[in-house]
């Protein structure tokens, strides 16, 4: 390459290098942080108002297309061919409320859920998804029957069945614990109305539910609006967490 061309190429590279931080500030900051062994903090959880806006603008899902996306995106490798996870490492998504699934996919895409390596994998999966893709997947999972979780061993617990029922139906006012049913339904079927983004818990993988409550308890998972689940989980004992996970795993909800 002759001198004028070499000088021109060098000048172009300098312009491009200067432009990258300005054009892609978030990506540039993330790369710089990773280069220094740091991680960018996750974006804040959606506020209740932002969540309402998100759900109000959620596209109408097409279940048939969602089923195709489930296959094309290899979702079955973690969540099973019909939304029932083949291992305890992942949640069952069969029968899950569409609004909840849609919100979770958006949270993963935006990096709001970034608590563990599994979240990083989900971020990679959802990064290039359109809102319609996420709505279609959510719509298909919602058409499936809620799982009957029989295979995963239940955590051992010393909490009496009556005490678990009280937590589910009445909570514990002395500890400012709201009833689980107030958000997740009397039969664990998930929220409706203003609370429709609350997930179904009936038949859920108990190990996943224990891990989720532990992450909320430890302020590791932080995508709950107004810290609602963190406030709830941080007032539970570890024995109560195990007992609730077993209770919901054994529960079959009527839809």
RAHU-V486349 format. One record per residue. N is the residue number from 0. RES is the residue in one small letter. SS is DSSP state (2 for helix, 1 for strand, 0 for the rest). NEAR is the number of other C-alpha atoms within 8 Angstrom. Layout:
[[N,RES,SS,NEAR] [N,RES,SS,NEAR]]
//
This chain:
[[0,x,0,4] [1,x,0,5] [2,x,2,6] [3,x,2,6] [4,x,2,8] [5,x,2,9] [6,x,2,8] [7,x,2,8] [8,x,2,8] [9,x,2,8] [10,x,2,8] [11,x,2,8] [12,x,2,8] [13,x,2,8] [14,x,2,8] [15,x,2,8] [16,x,2,8] [17,x,2,8] [18,x,2,8] [19,x,2,10] [20,x,2,10] [21,x,2,7] [22,x,2,6] [23,x,0,8] [24,x,2,9] [25,x,2,6] [26,x,2,7] [27,x,2,10] [28,x,2,9] [29,x,2,10] [30,x,2,8] [31,x,2,8] [32,x,2,11] [33,x,2,9] [34,x,2,7] [35,x,0,6] [36,x,0,6] [37,x,0,7] [38,x,0,7] [39,x,0,6] [40,x,0,4] [41,x,0,8] [42,x,0,7] [43,x,0,7] [44,x,0,10] [45,x,0,10] [46,x,0,8] [47,x,2,8] [48,x,2,7] [49,x,2,8] [50,x,2,9] [51,x,2,8] [52,x,2,8] [53,x,2,9] [54,x,2,9] [55,x,2,6] [56,x,0,6] [57,x,0,10] [58,x,0,7] [59,x,0,7] [60,x,0,12] [61,x,0,11] [62,x,2,13] [63,x,2,8] [64,x,2,10] [65,x,2,16] [66,x,2,11] [67,x,2,8] [68,x,2,10] [69,x,2,11] [70,x,2,9] [71,x,2,7] [72,x,0,7] [73,x,0,7] [74,x,0,11] [75,x,2,12] [76,x,2,7] [77,x,2,9] [78,x,2,15] [79,x,0,11] [80,x,0,8] [81,x,0,8] [82,x,0,12] [83,x,0,12] [84,x,0,14] [85,x,0,7] [86,x,0,6] [87,x,0,11] [88,x,0,7] [89,x,0,10] [90,x,0,11] [91,x,0,11] [92,x,0,11] [93,x,0,14] [94,x,0,12] [95,x,0,14] [96,x,0,16] [97,x,2,12] [98,x,2,10] [99,x,2,12] [100,x,2,11] [101,x,2,12] [102,x,2,11] [103,x,2,9] [104,x,2,11] [105,x,2,10] [106,x,2,11] [107,x,2,15] [108,x,2,12] [109,x,2,10] [110,x,0,10] [111,x,0,13] [112,x,0,13] [113,x,0,12] [114,x,0,8] [115,x,0,6] [116,x,2,7] [117,x,2,6] [118,x,2,11] [119,x,2,10] [120,x,2,8] [121,x,2,11] [122,x,2,13] [123,x,2,8] [124,x,2,9] [125,x,2,11] [126,x,0,8] [127,x,0,5] [128,x,0,9] [129,x,0,6] [130,x,2,8] [131,x,2,11] [132,x,2,10] [133,x,2,12] [134,x,2,16] [135,x,2,16] [136,x,2,16] [137,x,2,17] [138,x,2,13] [139,x,2,15] [140,x,2,15] [141,x,2,12] [142,x,2,9] [143,x,0,10] [144,x,0,7] [145,x,0,11] [146,x,0,12] [147,x,0,9] [148,x,0,10] [149,x,0,7] [150,x,0,4] [151,x,0,9] [152,x,0,6] [153,x,0,8] [154,x,0,10] [155,x,0,6] [156,x,0,8] [157,x,0,6] [158,x,0,9] [159,x,0,6] [160,x,2,6] [161,x,2,6] [162,x,2,8] [163,x,2,13] [164,x,2,9] [165,x,2,11] [166,x,2,13] [167,x,2,11] [168,x,2,11] [169,x,0,9] [170,x,0,12] [171,x,1,11] [172,x,2,7] [173,x,2,5] [174,x,2,6] [175,x,0,7] [176,x,1,11] [177,x,0,11] [178,x,0,13] [179,x,0,11] [180,x,2,11] [181,x,2,9] [182,x,2,10] [183,x,2,15] [184,x,0,12] [185,x,0,9] [186,x,0,11] [187,x,0,14] [188,x,0,14] [189,x,0,15] [190,x,0,15] [191,x,0,8] [192,x,2,5] [193,x,2,6] [194,x,2,8] [195,x,0,12] [196,x,0,13] [197,x,0,12] [198,x,0,12] [199,x,0,13] [200,x,0,11] [201,x,0,15] [202,x,0,14] [203,x,0,15] [204,x,0,14] [205,x,2,15] [206,x,2,12] [207,x,2,12] [208,x,2,10] [209,x,2,11] [210,x,2,8] [211,x,2,9] [212,x,2,10] [213,x,2,10] [214,x,2,10] [215,x,2,14] [216,x,2,11] [217,x,0,8] [218,x,0,8] [219,x,0,8] [220,x,0,12] [221,x,0,13] [222,x,0,11] [223,x,0,11] [224,x,2,9] [225,x,2,7] [226,x,2,9] [227,x,2,8] [228,x,2,8] [229,x,2,12] [230,x,2,9] [231,x,2,10] [232,x,2,12] [233,x,0,9] [234,x,0,8] [235,x,0,8] [236,x,0,6] [237,x,2,6] [238,x,2,9] [239,x,2,11] [240,x,2,13] [241,x,2,12] [242,x,2,14] [243,x,2,9] [244,x,2,16] [245,x,2,11] [246,x,2,9] [247,x,2,13] [248,x,2,15] [249,x,0,11] [250,x,0,10] [251,x,0,11] [252,x,0,10] [253,x,0,5] [254,x,0,3]]
//
